[in-house]
Amino acid sequence: MNGDITLTLPDGSVRTYSGPVTGSQLAADIGPGLAKAAIVIMVNGELWDLSREITKDSPVAIITGRDDAALDILRHDAAHILAEAVQELYPDVQVTIGPSIENGFYYDFARKEPFTIDDLEVIERRMVEIIERDEAISRSEMDRDAAVKFFQGMGENYKAELIAAIPEGQAITLYRQGDFIDLCRGPHLPSTGKLGTDCFKLMKVAGAYWRGDSNNEMLQRIYGTAWRTKKELKAYLVRLEEAEKRDHRKLGRQMKLFHFQEEAAGMPFWHPHGWTIYQQIEAYIRRKQQKYGYQEINTPQLVDRILWEKSGHADKFHQHMYTTQSDNRTFALKPMNCPCHVQVFNQGTVSYRDLPLRLAEFGSCHRYEPSGALHGLMRVRSFTQDDAHIFCSEDQISGECVDFCQMLLEIYRDFGFNEVKVKFSDRPTARAGSDDVWDRAEAALKSAIDTTGLDYSLNPGEGAFYGPKLEFVLTDAIGRDWQCGTFQVDFILPERLDAHYIGADNHKHRPVMLHRAILGSFERFIGILIEEYAGRFPLWLAPTQVVVTGITSEQDDYVRQVHQQMTAQGIRVEMDLRSEKINYKIREHSHAKTPVIYVAGAREVVDTTVTIRRLGSKKQQTLDLITAIDQLKHESLAPDQR
């Protein structure tokens, strides 16, 4: 029938309507249970409000509160309900921006009086009231200039400023619930009652500059978390408690691994124990890279700004670059290693027979990060990347990707990470190069990842500015995801920096440049490891692998003998000759996360044995000294050396 609209459901079934139809109508037609559970509808892959009319043939899916896609909607609505509650309680407050974020939401408010923890409890109770009111949420559109005047009339100057920055002629979408109205793209729940009263919690208050600019006024940001069910909320709060116990900043102090101070904000000071871990990881990665055919190089940290302008990094990263003046020239501390590696490739003549050429560097980089973004080892201003660049021909991309993925998975397994997700990130909005070049690069990378046989998901628009990339995401012991490794296909930088090789036809050809990292940065990866193991490192990584101590001072000579023999075997050993009670010493070394303690008493001296206590175990074992040392020496080896 002419004018009919056909909607195709996920199971392949279809529903036909004689005219426009809303998601609510479709859900009701399918069944009352679905109509009650529905929160939004997906139309052609895009989430819409249930009240929005579908006017043409489309694939559709009804989203309920149980679906993964619901989380972002629920959190966004929680932010709106938070703003409504704040304005009801504190009418003088101006609302600004309130998005959903990973694990929750926030809203920024302009208010002279600071919010307190007690205020959060009051606001939370009002949010419950708003949810129980089950206020209908409705969408409307308004002309931009009219919307500016509308919010100015309400005294919402921040909202008016946001709207005034939107291009003229673009429709402004507003959402209303009760007396609260907000600028928003949506979509939203049909009503506030769709958010459970026991599925959210306000977490903390923090400062935030208006629009993220430190030149603007400071606002107050209220953070919250929201989930689909009470059970999910409870599980998240338990994870937070566990994460607090594992916080690498706290454990770093406790274990004397590193520290930060204002004189070098965002730049870690490594202590002997922390630097030992760093060196063990570096040595391990170096061995792995040698096994897979990488040649290690080292490039300057301070490079003339001209190179960064040629590569395009000066335009893209100028706000993150540290610069200095000398000899009437501007130099920049390198924020990444890529352009410098091209300089090494460009020295001399490279033949196609030399490809693939794999250049690796433990490259020290610096990037300015706002002070508010700094977070222990996880977000720093000085860091070292396990960086490498593979220069190859286009037909070698797949083979290099397969080898890289194999190496990466081996390394992650050796560090204890067995669950790895892969994301394919394609072209971002702001990018270098033509669409034709991006088409080639994305096709090449897709073919490469398909060749590996690994499952992957799409991560639209998150590629690097010079090429698409694969992102490798680890899942830690308490279920958190960490994006660490990357593999990127780049046709652009070799062109900009005039890299070439001589092909079999005796003519010049551009190499493809594959950017790759596995750890990402040593600093962040060590932070992840501290939290993964809660400071209880596997023996091969532990800064002190064993402490030898006596029950009384009468065993001191024997303790020294054991220490000497173990040191000669390459074991990282310390001895404790303090005249403290043995239980105190054991408790103290356990608190410092020492994996193994060798205890010697009078009997052990006579029998040439040691009694072994292991971290986390109440059991102990007595072995003759030679057997104990041999056993520990084998256990102390890195996984690739066993």
N, C-alpha and C positions, 0 to 999 in steps of 0.2 A: 504494500500500500504506500503510495507516494507520501513522503514526509515522515515515514516511520523511522524510529531510532532503535538500533540494535545494540544491546550491551552484552559483551562476552565476559562470562565469569571465569575464575581461575580453573575450574574443573572442565571448561570447554562448553558448558551449557550456555544458552543465550536467552535473553529476555527482550521482547520487542514492545516498544511503546509508540503511540500515535503522535506524540509530541514531547517537548522537554520534560525531563523527569529528575527529581532530586535523589540524592543518596538515601535520604530517610524513606522515600516512597519505595525505592528498590528493596531496602532492608525489610520493610514491613511486608512487601509482597512475598519475599522469600520465607519469612516466618516471624512470629511475635518474639521468639527468643533472640533472634538476631537483631530485630528492631530495638530491643531493650539494651543489647550489649554493644551496638554499633557506636563508634565515636567519630570516625571520619571515613571518607571513601577515597580509594586510589583510582584516578582516571588517567589513562595513558601514562602510567608511571608517576603521576603527580598527585600529592595529597590535597584533597578539597574538603571544605566544610560539607556536612551532610545536607545542609539547606541549599547548597548551590546547585543550579540547574545544569544538567548535561544535555547538550543540544545537538550532538552528532554521534554517529556510531563510534563506540570506544570499548577497549578492554577495561574492565573495572574489577575492583576487589573491595569488599567491605572490611574495614579494619576495626577490630574490637580491642577492648582494654587488655586482652591477653596477648596480643600480637607484639612482636619486637618493635614494629613501626610506631606503636602507641606511645612508647616511652618519651620520645621527644615532644609529642603533643601534650602529654600529661605534665611534663616539666614546664613547658611554655605556659600552660594554663595556670600552673602553680605560681609562676612569676606574676601573672596578671592578678591572681587572687591575693598574693602578697601585697601588690601595689594598692589594690582596693582596700585591703585591711588597714594598711598604713595611713591612707588618706582619710579613712573613716575615723581612725583614732587620733590622728595628728593633721587636722585640716590645713595647716600652714605649709605642709611639706609639698615640694614639687617632685613629680616623677620624671625620670629621664629615660634610661634604657634598661630593659629586663629580658635577656634571652635565656633559653635553655642551654646548658653546658653538659659536659660529660659528668654523669652521676647526679645531676641536679639542675639548679637554676640560680640566678641572682637578679637583684634589681638595685639600681643606683638611685639614691634619693638626695635631694638638696634640702638640708635642714640645719638650722643653727645649732640646736641642741644635739649632743651625741647620743646615739642609740646605745643602750646597755643590754647586757645579757638578760636582765629582768624584763626589759622591753620586748625581747624576742618571745618570751613566754606569753606575754599579753597579746602580741601580734598573732602568734600561733593560734591562740584561743579564738581570736576574731576570724581568722581564716577558716577555722572549723565551722563557725557560725555561718559564714558566707557559703561554704559548701553545703551545709544543711538547708540553707534557703533555696538551693537548687535554682539559682538565677539563670534565666535563658541567656545565651551568648549569641549576639547577632552581628552580622557583617554589613557594612555600608561603604559607599564610596563618596568622595567629596573632591571638588576641584582644589588644586594645590593652594591657591591664594586664599580661597575661602577657608581651607583647613588651617592655614597660618593664623588668620583672624580669629577663627573659632578657639584655638588653643591659647592665643594671646588674651582673649576675653576671659578665659578660665584662669588666667594667671600662670599658665604652664609655658613659660618662656623657653625652656629647654626643648620641649616638644615642638614649639613653633620654629625654633632654629633648625631642628632636624628636618622638618618639612620644607622649610625655605631652601634647603640645599638640594632638594629633589628636583630634577629637570622639569621645566615648565611643560604642561600638557600631559604629564604622567598622572594617572589616576591615583588618588590617595585612599588606601583602605583603612577603615577604622573598625574596631570591635567594641561593643558595649555589653556590659553585664551589670545589672542593677543601675546605679547612678554613675558607675565608673566607665569611662570611655578612653581607649588608648589607640595610638597609631600602631598598626601591625599588619604584616603581610598575611598572617594566619598560616594554616587553618587552625581552628580551635574546636574544643569539645562543644556539643550541643548545649550543655549547661554546666554550671559549676558543680552540680551534684555528681557528675561523672568522675570527679577526683575523689578518691577515698579519704575519709577524715583521719584514718590511721595509716596512711601510706606516704606521709611526708613529714619532714622535720626541718626547722630552721637551725642552722649550724653556727654561724658566726657573723660578726660585723667587721668590715675592713674599710680602709680608705681607698678611693679610686678617683683619679683625675677625670674631669669631664672630657669625653671623647678620647681618653687615653693620652692626653697632652699635658705634660708637667707644667706648661705655661698657663693652663686653665685652673679654675677653682677645684678644690678638693671636695668630692662628694662622699656619701656614706653608702657602702655596698653591703647589703644583707644577702648572705648565701644560704641556700637551702638544698635539701635533697628530696627527691620524689621518685616513687616506684609504683609498679603496677599493683602490688599486693603488700599487705602488712608483713608477710613472710620475707619478701624481697628486701623491704626496708630494714628489718631486723638483721638479716644476713649481711647487709651492707654496713650497718653500724658495728657489727662484730668484726668485719674486715677492717674497719677503721681503727678499732681498738688494737687489733693485731698489727696493723700498719704502724701505729704509734709505738708499739713495743719494738718494731723493727726499724724505726726511723734511723737512717744512716748517719744523720747529723749527731744524734744522741750516742749511737754506738761508736761513731768515729772518735768522739771525745773519750768515751769509756775505755776504748781499746787503744787510745793514743795513736790514731792513724793519720790525722790531718787536722788543720784548723784554718779558719778565716779571720781576717782582721781588717779594720777600716782603711789602713794604709795601702791595701791592695784588694779592694772590695771585689768579690767575685773571682778571686784568684787563689787557689788552694796552696797552703804551706804543707808539704808532705813531711811527716815524721818518719823515723826509721822503719817502724812497722808498716805504715801505709805504703812507703816507697818500696818495701820488699814485695808487697802484693803487686804493685805496679810493675816491678821488674820481672816478676814471674810471668805475668800476663804477656808482657812485651816479648820475652824470650820464647814463650809458647807460640805466639802469633808469628814471630820471625821464622821459627822452624816450619810452621805450616805453610807459610808463603814460599819458603825455599823449596819445599816438597812440591808445590804446585807451579813452580817455574817463574816466580817473581824475582826481579832484581831490585835490591834496596838502594835508594838514593837519599840525598838530603839537600834541601833547597833553602835559600835565605828567608829569614822572617821579615825583613824590611826591604820593600821593593818599591821602585819609583811608581808613582800614581799612573804614569803613562800606560804601564802594562795593564792595570786594572781598567783603564778607560777603553783600551783595545778589546779586552775580553768581555766588556759589558758589566763587570761586577761593580764598577764605580757607580754606575747609574742605579743598579739594583740594590746594592748594599751600603751605599755611601753613609747612611745614618748609623751603621754598625761598625764603621772602620775607624781605627785609631790612626791619626796622621801626625807627621812631624816635618819640620823644615830644616834643610841643610844644603849648603852650596847653591842657594837660590832654586832648589828643587823641592817638590813635595813627595815625601815617601809615606807609604802606608804599611802598618803591620799586617801581614797577610791574614785575611779572614777565612781563606781556604787555600788549598794547594794546587788546584787544577792548572791555572795559567803557568805556574812555575814548572810543572811537569812537561808541559808542551815545550818549554824552553830547552829542557834536557833532550827531548825527542828531536828538536830542530837542529841540534849540533851534529854536523857531519851529514852524510848521505845515508838514508835508510832504504834498504831494498825490500821488495815484497817477500824475499826469503827470510828477512828478519822478523816478519810478523807471524803471530801476534807478539808484540813487545809489551811486557808487563812490568811497570815501574811502581814500586811501593815505597811509601815513606811514613814514618811515624812523625807526622807533620805538626809542629807546634803552631797554633793559630790563636788569634785574638779577635773577639767581636764585642762591641759595646752592647750590653744589655741594660735596660733600665733597672735601677736598684730594686724596684718593687717586684721585678721578675726573677731576681736571683733566688736560688733555692739549693743551698748546699752544693753537692757535686752534680746535682741534676741540671742546674742551669748556672753556668759560670761565664766568665769573660775571657779566661785563658784556658785552652784545652789542647789535647793532642789527639789527632785522628789516626786510626789505622787505615790510612788512605792509600788507594792505588788507582792507577789509570792504565787501561789496556788499550793499546793502539793496534788496530786490526783492520782487515778488509771487511766489507759488508757481509760476505758469505761466511765469515768466521764468527759472527755474533752469536749464533745459536750454540756452537760448540763451547765458546767462552762462558756463556750463561750456564750451560749444564755443569761445567767444571766448577764455576763459582758457587753454584747452589750446593754442589756436593761438598765442597770445602766448608761453606757456611754452616751446613747442617751438622757436619762432623764437629766443628768448633762449638756450636751451641750445645750439642749433646755432651761434650766433654766438660762444659761448665754446668751441666745439670738441667738444661732446658730442652725438653723433648716435644713440647707443643709450640709449633711455629706457624703463624698465619702469613700468607703472602697477599699483598695488595698491588694491583696494577693501577698506577696513577698516570692519567693522560694529561693532555695540554691544558695549562692554566690560562686564565683570561689575559694576564700580562705575561708575554713571552717574546722571545727573540726568534727570528726566522719565519719563513713563509709557511703557509698551510701545506704546500707540497712537501716541504722538508719534514714537517711534523707527520704527515701521512706516512712517509717512508720510515721514519723513526719508530712510530707506533706500530706499524705493520711488522717491522723487524723485531721489536721487543715482544710483541704478541707471539710471533712464530717461535722466538727463543724460549719463552716461558712454557708454551705448549709442548716444546720438545722435551723439557725436563719432566713432564708428567705430573708436576705439582698442581694441586688445587689452588685457585686464587680468586679473589673478589675484586670488583672494580672500585676505584677510588677517584671518581670524576673530578677533573680540574686541579688535581694536587701534584702534577708533575713539576719538575724543576723548570726554571725559565728557559733553559736551553735544550730540554729533552724530556721524554717520558721516563718513568722509573718504576722499578719494583721496590716495594717496602716490605721488610721482613719484621714481623711483630712477635715478640716473645710473650708467653704467659708465665707469670711467676707463681711462687708457692701459695699465694693467697688470692690468685685469680686476676691480678692486674695485668694489663697489657702494656708492653714497652716496645715502641718502634726503634729498632737499632740499625739493622743492616739495610743497605740500599744497593741497587744496580741500575745504572742509568745509561741510556743510549744517546749519544751526542754527535750530531752532524755539524753543529754550529761553531763550537769553539775552535776546532781545527781550521775552519774557514777563516775565522776572525784573526787567528794568530798564525796563519799561513803555514800550517803543517802539511807536509807531503812526503810521499815515498815514491821510489822508482819502481814501476810495475814491470811485469814480464814483457810488456810491449816497449820498454825503454822510455816511457813517458811518465810525467808526474801525475800522481793520484792523491786525493785526499784520504787520509785514514779516518776510520770511525773511532771515536774516543769513548770508551766505556768507563764511567766513573763507578767505583765500588768501595764499600766499606762494610765491615762485619760488626765490629763493636760499636761503631759510630764515633764515640770519643772514649778514651780511657777513663776520664773522670766520671762521666755519667754511668758507664758500664760498671765501674767499681762500686758506685753508689747503688746500682741495681743489685749487684752481687751481695753487698753487705745486707741489704734488706731481704734478698732471696734466702740467704742462709742465716738470717738474724745474727750475724757476726760469727756463726760457727762454720768457718770455712772448711772445705775439704782439706785433707792433710797437705796436698801438693801446693795449695795456695796460702795456707796459714802462715802468718809472718813468723811466729814461733811455733815450731812443730811439736816440741817437747820441752818440758822443764824437768830438770833433775834436782831432787832435794833430799836431804836426810831428815830422819826423825829427831836426831839430836846433833850437836856439833861434833860428836865423836865420829860421825860418818863423813865429815867434810873432805878428807883426803880421798875417800872412795868416790864421792860425788865429783870431785875434780877429775879423777881418772876416767869416770864414765863420760863426763862432758868432753874430755879431750878425745876419746875414742870416737864419739859420735860426730864431733866436729870434723875429724879426719875423714869420715865417711860422707861428708857433704850435707849432713842433717842440720837444720836450723834449730839449735839447742841453746837453752839458757840454764844456768844453775842458780839455785836459791840457797844461800848459806846463812840466811838470817836466823837469829836465835829466837824464832817464834814457834809457837806450838804447831804441830804438823797439820792439825785440822784447820787452823787459821790460814796457813799457806795454801792448802788445797782449795779452800773456799775462795781465796783471793785470786788464784790462777784460773779457777773455773769461771769466776766473774769476768776475767779478762779474755774468756773464750779460748784458752789454751787447749788444743785437742787432746794432748797426752801428757800425763805426769808420771815420771819414774821416781818411785820412793825407795830409799835405802835405809834399812835399820841394821841393827847388829847382826841378825841372821843373814841378811842379804850380803853384808860385807864378808862374812865367813864363807858363804856358799858361792860368791861371785854371781849374784843374781840381782834382779830388780823386780819390784812389785809395780804393776802397771795399772793406772787408773785412767779411764777414758771419759772425756767430757760427755755428760748426759747419761752416764751409766753408773749404777751403784756397785756393780760387780768389779772385782779386781782379779788380776792374774799375775802369778809369779813365774818368771822365765829366767834361764841363765842369760848372762849379759850378752854373749855373742849372738845367741838366737834372737834376743829382743832387738838388738841393733840391726841385724840382717832383716828382720821382719819390718821394722819401721823404715829402713832405707828403701825397701821395695814399695811400701805403701806411700812413701813421700814423693815418688816419681810422678811427673805429669802424665796424664793419660796417654799421650803420644809416645812416651818413652818406656812404657811398661812392656 
